[in-house]
């Protein structure tokens, strides 16, 4: 069932609420997969209002926010970033896609992914790529349902450990007729 959600572009004044939401969503996603202190440290570095304000002001990034009943329920960030060599074609990265746990399985993630695909088309990309933690099985299954396949690995530093995270890519589908 699709929640009655509004999806819109994020604005600079969304940085504070996005920072709170992003930290909580990241914590909820990884709490059973990683060390709690490493998660808290990552959130403290990456999900502060100033950091998110920089992302929201970066022309290389487009951030979509999903609201349900006036509350932030999910977000996605597409960005221009040089892809790893395993990714082919003109490509953009789906950098982040997170939902409030209450909305997983209700097609809100699919709607955010469709917005990301539309943004990739707008930017002239033929490929959308992402990195995902190999222990985040739920996310991997989600991306596979949308045609993403593993094309390689890239390094990701987390908790002082360098991981080889799988890189997934999918063709950007044509616009719906």
Secondary structure as the mmCIF struct_conf table of DSSP 4:
data_model
#
loop_
_struct_conf.conf_type_id
_struct_conf.id
_struct_conf.beg_label_comp_id
_struct_conf.beg_label_asym_id
_struct_conf.beg_label_seq_id
_struct_conf.end_label_comp_id
_struct_conf.end_label_asym_id
_struct_conf.end_label_seq_id
STRN STRN1 UNK A 5 UNK A 9
HELX_RH_3T_P HELX_RH_3T_P1 UNK A 12 UNK A 14
HELX_RH_AL_P HELX_RH_AL_P1 UNK A 15 UNK A 30
TURN_TY1_P TURN_TY1_P1 UNK A 31 UNK A 33
BEND BEND1 UNK A 34 UNK A 34
HELX_RH_AL_P HELX_RH_AL_P2 UNK A 36 UNK A 46
BEND BEND2 UNK A 47 UNK A 48
HELX_RH_AL_P HELX_RH_AL_P3 UNK A 49 UNK A 57
TURN_TY1_P TURN_TY1_P2 UNK A 59 UNK A 60
STRN STRN2 UNK A 61 UNK A 68
TURN_TY1_P TURN_TY1_P3 UNK A 69 UNK A 70
STRN STRN3 UNK A 71 UNK A 79
HELX_LH_PP_P HELX_LH_PP_P1 UNK A 82 UNK A 84
TURN_TY1_P TURN_TY1_P4 UNK A 85 UNK A 86
BEND BEND3 UNK A 89 UNK A 90
STRN STRN4 UNK A 91 UNK A 99
HELX_RH_3T_P HELX_RH_3T_P2 UNK A 101 UNK A 103
TURN_TY1_P TURN_TY1_P5 UNK A 104 UNK A 107
HELX_RH_AL_P HELX_RH_AL_P4 UNK A 108 UNK A 122
TURN_TY1_P TURN_TY1_P6 UNK A 123 UNK A 124
BEND BEND4 UNK A 126 UNK A 126
STRN STRN5 UNK A 127 UNK A 132
TURN_TY1_P TURN_TY1_P7 UNK A 134 UNK A 135
HELX_RH_AL_P HELX_RH_AL_P5 UNK A 137 UNK A 145
TURN_TY1_P TURN_TY1_P8 UNK A 146 UNK A 147
STRN STRN6 UNK A 149 UNK A 158
TURN_TY1_P TURN_TY1_P9 UNK A 159 UNK A 160
STRN STRN7 UNK A 161 UNK A 171
HELX_LH_PP_P HELX_LH_PP_P2 UNK A 172 UNK A 176
#
